[in-house]
């Protein structure tokens, strides 16, 4: 075979392989109902994002039904509680911008590896379905794992699949989906603990605890009008634990009060803040779980009055399920709040000495301090245990009665 004939045969083979590859890709592309030349993965969402009125979200930790009412988005399955418009807008924009890169597996047995099986929400994925204002569907998407191969791309890459379609895809882009339920909503009232000036607690409508912060330490407010006078000591660290519960504003679920069978209120905690704002938190029980209710108050005409009205208007009528750690802090018992912490090993020393010093301080030890005469009359066996530099320092301070000679073996 001459060179010309060989070249012709080589070209024919190459064309045959290319044709087979094209037919194979064409088959996959047709079965996926999506073409590589598609501008975006969900073209209806892209073209009609302004007409979207409903998004159903299912993740491993929560389900949520987002509905547009006028120019606002609300959680329809949470009594139309207001959503953060920015969070919903970011999700729509990110989904509308997803651009198909290449088809991946169409084998259901391999969906789990890239997180796009129908049950992969238990692996951190999500299923989204979109609807338009005319009632028609705008499609849906199963959000899978991110592609490590596209980590260099500023937009990133994600494995996705349309529900009911056997073809999985790699797309450019990632879904701006809040990982936690609370990410869809504005936070509950939260303020730094240092802003708290007073903590008052009532149980069944009866005041049981009241403490005022004085020089950053809480003391009993029993001398104040209306304060309970049943205790003298205030455990500062335990009160600060209670006030720390005001720092967090996240929650795990929301329910309208009118749709709940509430048990008896267990406790009311009032926080007086430095700017005059008063935050009141009520712990209530419903269905075996604890929830929080919020309201606020302030002196009429004060700068904090507008804040108080805004908080009350936003949170009245709603109960918030919060992490157990926050409930535990707010439920700290009065006994814990008014009991001195256990002393360290050893009795308190004389003159305000910290606990833990050995009993039987040496003869000649002054009461209430350590003047230059220390350690007058200190037993030789104790001097024997002191480091040389300590003894030398004491001698240099001119301690009266200080032995001028080191104990044997310490010179």
C-alpha distance (Angstrom), angle and dihedral (degrees) to the residues before:
residue distance angle dihedral
X1 . . .
X2 3.77 . .
X3 3.82 124.8 .
X4 3.78 93.2 -99.6
X5 3.77 93.2 53.4
X6 3.80 92.0 47.1
X7 3.80 91.2 51.3
X8 3.81 91.1 50.0
X9 3.81 91.1 50.8
X10 3.82 91.5 48.2
X11 3.82 91.8 51.6
X12 3.79 91.5 48.2
X13 3.81 91.3 51.8
X14 3.80 91.7 48.6
X15 3.81 91.4 50.6
X16 3.80 90.8 48.8
X17 3.82 91.7 52.3
X18 3.78 91.9 46.2
X19 3.78 91.0 49.7
X20 3.78 92.0 50.3
X21 3.80 90.5 48.4
X22 3.79 91.7 49.3
X23 3.82 92.5 49.6
X24 3.80 90.1 48.9
X25 3.83 92.3 49.8
X26 3.81 90.5 43.7
X27 3.79 90.0 54.9
X28 3.79 92.2 51.0
X29 3.79 92.4 43.9
X30 3.80 93.2 50.2
X31 3.82 92.6 47.3
X32 3.80 90.8 52.5
X33 3.81 94.5 55.3
X34 3.78 86.6 -135.6
X35 3.78 128.7 94.3
X36 3.77 128.5 -147.7
X37 3.78 89.4 -124.7
X38 3.83 89.9 60.5
X39 3.76 109.6 120.9
X40 3.81 94.4 -141.1
X41 3.78 137.9 10.1
X42 3.84 95.8 -117.9
X43 3.81 103.1 28.9
X44 3.83 94.2 178.4
X45 3.79 91.3 56.7
X46 3.78 88.5 47.8
X47 3.79 95.3 49.1
X48 3.80 98.4 38.2
X49 3.79 104.7 31.3
X50 3.83 89.5 130.6
X51 3.81 89.2 58.3
X52 3.80 96.1 53.2
X53 3.79 110.8 117.3
X54 3.80 103.6 164.9
X55 3.79 138.5 36.1
X56 3.79 122.7 -179.6
X57 3.81 112.5 -155.0
X58 3.80 124.9 -166.5
X59 3.81 121.5 179.4
X60 3.78 135.9 158.2
X61 3.81 92.5 -91.0
X62 3.80 106.2 31.8
X63 3.79 148.9 10.0
X64 3.78 121.1 -142.1
X65 3.79 135.9 178.6
X66 3.80 111.8 -150.1
X67 3.81 115.5 -160.7
X68 3.80 129.7 -179.6
X69 3.80 114.9 -131.2
X70 3.80 109.9 -177.2
X71 3.78 105.9 -50.1
X72 3.82 93.9 -23.6
X73 3.79 133.5 81.5
X74 3.80 120.9 -138.2
X75 3.80 137.1 -177.5
X76 3.81 100.8 -110.7
X77 3.81 93.7 -169.1
X78 3.84 90.2 51.0
X79 3.78 97.7 57.5
X80 3.83 92.7 -84.2
X81 3.79 92.2 -63.8
X82 3.84 108.4 179.9
X83 3.79 116.9 -98.5
X84 3.77 126.5 -152.3
X85 3.80 103.0 -94.6
X86 3.80 88.8 -152.4
X87 3.81 91.7 58.6
X88 3.81 92.7 50.9
X89 3.79 92.8 43.5
X90 3.80 92.0 51.0
X91 3.80 91.0 52.0
X92 3.80 93.6 50.5
X93 3.81 92.6 46.2
X94 3.81 93.0 49.7
X95 3.82 93.7 48.9
X96 3.81 92.5 45.0
X97 3.82 90.1 53.3
X98 3.83 96.8 51.8
X99 3.80 108.6 120.4
X100 3.83 122.0 -163.4
X101 3.80 113.3 -116.5
X102 3.80 103.6 175.8
X103 3.81 140.4 -25.3
X104 3.80 115.2 -102.4
X105 3.78 131.2 -171.9
X106 3.79 123.5 -19.6
X107 3.80 92.2 -172.2
X108 3.84 111.0 108.6
X109 3.77 88.9 -150.7
X110 3.80 89.2 65.0
X111 3.80 97.8 45.9
X112 3.79 92.6 90.7
X113 3.80 92.1 60.4
X114 3.80 91.2 64.1
X115 3.81 96.7 31.2
X116 3.80 101.1 -112.2
X117 3.80 103.1 114.8
X118 3.80 116.7 120.2
X119 3.81 89.8 -107.1
X120 3.79 97.3 43.3
X121 3.78 92.8 106.6
X122 3.81 85.1 93.1
X123 3.80 87.1 65.9
X124 3.76 96.0 56.9
X125 3.80 99.2 -85.6
X126 3.79 129.1 121.0
X127 3.80 141.0 -139.8
X128 3.81 117.2 -141.5
X129 3.80 128.1 -172.4
X130 3.82 124.1 -173.7
X131 3.81 131.1 -156.7
X132 3.82 132.4 -170.9
X133 3.80 128.3 -135.4
X134 3.83 91.3 -104.0
X135 3.80 88.5 61.8
X136 3.79 95.8 -106.8
X137 3.80 123.9 127.6
X138 3.79 120.9 -104.2
X139 3.77 91.7 -163.4
X140 3.74 133.8 -102.7
X141 3.75 141.8 -114.5
X142 3.78 138.3 -151.6
X143 3.80 107.4 -141.9
X144 3.80 110.8 -144.2
X145 3.77 135.4 175.4
X146 3.77 125.3 -41.9
X147 3.76 118.4 -105.9
X148 3.78 114.6 -111.5
X149 3.81 88.8 -162.6
X150 3.80 89.4 65.5
X151 3.78 97.3 46.6
X152 3.82 87.8 112.4
X153 3.81 90.3 61.8
X154 3.83 112.3 92.3
X155 3.83 88.9 -140.1
X156 3.78 93.8 45.6
X157 3.77 126.5 -147.8
X158 3.82 133.1 -96.7
X159 3.78 135.7 -167.7
X160 3.82 110.0 -127.2
X161 3.78 141.2 168.2
X162 3.77 134.3 -169.6
X163 3.84 112.8 -119.3
X164 3.81 109.8 -101.8
X165 3.82 92.6 17.7
X166 3.80 120.5 109.0
X167 3.79 95.4 -150.6
X168 3.79 121.0 91.3
X169 3.78 120.8 -159.1
X170 3.76 141.5 -161.3
X171 3.79 109.8 -133.9
X172 3.76 133.1 -174.8
X173 3.81 110.2 -114.6
X174 3.81 138.4 40.3
X175 3.79 132.1 -114.4
X176 3.80 116.3 -104.9
X177 3.78 91.1 -139.4
X178 3.83 120.3 154.0
X179 3.77 107.9 -118.8
X180 3.82 92.2 -150.0
X181 3.80 129.8 47.5
X182 3.81 92.8 -120.8
X183 3.81 90.7 59.9
X184 3.81 89.6 80.4
X185 3.80 94.4 59.3
X186 3.78 143.4 54.7
X187 3.79 112.5 -100.6
X188 3.78 126.0 -101.8
X189 3.84 116.5 -107.1
X190 3.80 108.9 -60.3
X191 3.79 130.9 171.1
X192 3.83 135.0 171.2
X193 3.80 112.1 -91.1
X194 3.86 92.6 -123.1
X195 3.82 88.1 66.6
X196 3.81 90.9 62.7
X197 3.81 112.3 99.6
X198 3.78 101.4 171.4
X199 3.81 136.7 20.9
X200 3.81 118.7 -160.8
X201 3.81 125.1 179.0
X202 3.79 130.6 -165.1
X203 3.77 130.1 -176.3
X204 3.80 120.7 -160.1
X205 3.79 87.6 -9.0
X206 3.81 93.7 -56.0
X207 3.83 120.9 115.8
X208 3.80 110.5 -119.3
X209 3.81 104.7 162.1
X210 3.78 138.0 23.8
X211 3.80 128.3 171.4
X212 3.80 133.2 173.0
X213 3.79 125.2 -155.2
X214 3.79 112.0 -121.2
X215 3.84 118.4 178.8
X216 3.81 89.0 -16.3
X217 3.81 92.4 -53.5
X218 3.78 125.2 101.1
X219 3.80 119.4 -124.9
X220 3.77 133.4 177.2
X221 3.78 114.4 -76.4
X222 3.81 92.5 -156.6
X223 3.80 91.1 121.9
X224 3.79 90.4 59.7
X225 3.77 120.6 92.6
X226 3.80 111.9 -89.2
X227 3.81 95.0 8.5
X228 3.81 118.1 133.0
X229 3.82 113.1 -107.7
X230 3.79 97.3 -156.2
X231 3.80 97.6 109.6
X232 3.79 141.0 37.0
X233 3.79 104.7 -170.6
X234 3.81 123.5 66.9
X235 3.79 120.7 -162.8
X236 3.80 98.8 -137.5
X237 3.82 96.5 -164.3
X238 3.81 92.7 51.9
X239 3.83 92.8 49.1
X240 3.80 89.4 50.7
X241 3.80 87.7 52.5
X242 3.81 88.1 58.2
X243 3.81 93.1 47.0
X244 3.81 89.9 49.8
X245 3.81 87.8 67.1
X246 3.81 86.8 72.1
X247 3.81 91.5 61.4
X248 3.81 96.9 71.7
X249 3.80 120.8 70.2
X250 3.81 100.3 178.5
X251 3.78 125.1 110.1
X252 3.80 139.7 -176.9
X253 3.79 102.3 -138.4
X254 3.82 143.5 -2.8
X255 3.79 130.9 -142.7
X256 3.79 133.7 179.3
X257 3.81 109.7 -113.5
X258 3.79 89.8 -132.8
X259 3.81 90.9 62.3
X260 3.80 95.7 50.8
X261 3.79 133.3 86.1
X262 3.79 97.5 -139.1
X263 3.76 123.0 -157.1
X264 3.80 121.2 -146.6
X265 3.79 115.7 -57.0
X266 3.78 107.7 -103.4
X267 3.80 102.2 -165.1
X268 3.80 145.4 -5.6
X269 3.81 120.2 -150.8
X270 3.79 121.9 -167.0
X271 3.80 122.5 -162.3
X272 3.81 118.9 -164.3
X273 3.81 109.3 -158.2
X274 3.78 130.3 -153.8
X275 3.82 93.7 -109.3
X276 3.80 93.4 54.9
X277 3.80 96.2 -99.3
X278 3.80 116.1 136.3
X279 3.81 119.5 -154.1
X280 3.79 118.0 -166.1
X281 3.80 121.2 -165.3
X282 3.78 123.0 -170.0
X283 3.79 121.7 -163.7
X284 3.82 111.9 -146.0
X285 3.80 133.5 175.1
X286 3.80 125.9 -133.3
X287 3.78 128.8 165.3
X288 3.79 93.5 -10.3
X289 3.82 93.8 -53.6
X290 3.79 131.9 99.2
X291 3.79 121.3 -122.9
X292 3.80 134.6 -176.3
X293 3.79 128.7 -129.4
X294 3.81 121.3 -162.6
X295 3.76 137.1 -155.9
X296 3.78 135.1 156.6
X297 3.77 139.6 -151.7
X298 3.80 140.3 -177.6
X299 3.78 139.4 172.0
X300 3.79 110.2 -72.0
X301 3.78 111.5 -99.9
X302 3.81 94.0 16.4
X303 3.80 124.0 126.9
X304 3.81 89.1 -109.8
X305 3.82 93.4 55.2
X306 3.81 93.9 85.3
X307 3.80 90.5 50.3
X308 3.78 90.7 51.0
X309 3.80 92.4 51.3
X310 3.78 92.3 48.3
X311 3.82 92.3 51.0
X312 3.80 93.6 45.5
X313 3.82 93.3 47.9
X314 3.79 92.3 48.5
X315 3.81 99.3 45.6
X316 3.80 105.9 30.4
X317 3.79 110.4 113.3
X318 3.80 96.5 22.4
X319 3.79 135.2 100.3
X320 3.80 121.7 -155.3
X321 3.78 126.2 -152.0
X322 3.81 108.4 -145.3
X323 3.83 134.9 -178.3
X324 3.81 115.9 -70.8
X325 3.81 91.5 -117.8
X326 3.81 89.8 63.3
X327 3.81 92.8 48.3
X328 3.80 89.7 49.5
X329 3.81 91.6 53.0
X330 3.80 92.7 50.2
X331 3.81 90.3 46.3
X332 3.82 95.6 55.4
X333 3.80 105.6 143.5
X334 3.80 123.1 -112.8
X335 3.80 87.8 -121.8
X336 3.79 90.6 60.1
X337 3.80 90.9 46.1
X338 3.81 93.4 52.8
X339 3.82 103.3 35.1
X340 3.76 123.2 96.5
X341 3.80 114.4 -120.7
X342 3.81 114.1 -105.1
X343 3.80 113.6 -88.1
X344 3.73 118.9 -111.2
X345 3.79 116.9 -106.8
X346 3.80 110.4 -61.3
X347 3.82 130.6 35.8
X348 3.81 123.0 -79.7
X349 3.76 112.5 -82.3
X350 3.81 125.3 -122.9
X351 3.80 123.0 -80.4
X352 3.81 94.9 19.3
X353 3.82 95.0 -51.4
X354 3.82 110.4 163.4
X355 3.80 117.5 -99.1
X356 3.75 117.7 -98.9
X357 3.83 99.1 58.2
X358 3.82 113.7 125.7
X359 3.76 120.1 -94.9
X360 3.78 120.4 -110.2
X361 3.80 101.0 45.2
X362 3.81 110.7 -156.4
X363 3.76 121.3 -84.5
X364 3.78 112.1 -92.0
X365 3.83 93.9 32.9
X366 3.84 104.4 142.7
X367 3.79 117.8 -123.6
X368 3.78 116.2 -118.1
X369 3.79 101.8 13.3
X370 3.79 151.0 7.3
X371 3.81 111.5 -97.3
X372 3.73 123.9 -179.3
X373 3.80 90.3 -81.9
X374 3.80 90.4 72.8
X375 2.98 125.2 146.8
X376 3.79 94.4 26.6
X377 3.77 110.6 162.0
X378 3.81 93.5 6.8
X379 3.82 108.8 166.9
X380 3.83 113.8 -103.8
X381 3.81 90.9 -127.8
X382 3.83 89.4 60.1
X383 3.81 91.8 46.7
X384 3.77 86.6 53.2
X385 3.82 89.2 62.2
X386 3.81 96.8 50.3
X387 3.83 118.1 98.4
X388 3.84 114.3 -108.6
X389 3.81 92.1 -116.8
X390 3.82 90.4 56.4
X391 3.81 92.2 51.3
X392 3.79 90.7 46.6
X393 3.81 91.4 50.4
X394 3.79 91.4 51.3
X395 3.78 91.1 49.6
X396 3.81 91.6 49.9
X397 3.82 89.6 54.1
X398 3.81 88.0 61.7
X399 3.77 97.0 -116.6
X400 3.79 108.4 -164.9
X401 3.74 110.6 -128.7
X402 3.80 91.1 17.0
X403 3.79 111.0 143.8
X404 3.80 109.5 -109.5
X405 3.74 92.4 -152.8
X406 3.78 123.1 67.0
X407 3.78 117.5 -121.8
X408 3.77 114.7 -96.2
X409 3.75 111.6 -74.5
X410 3.87 94.0 18.7
X411 3.83 99.1 82.7
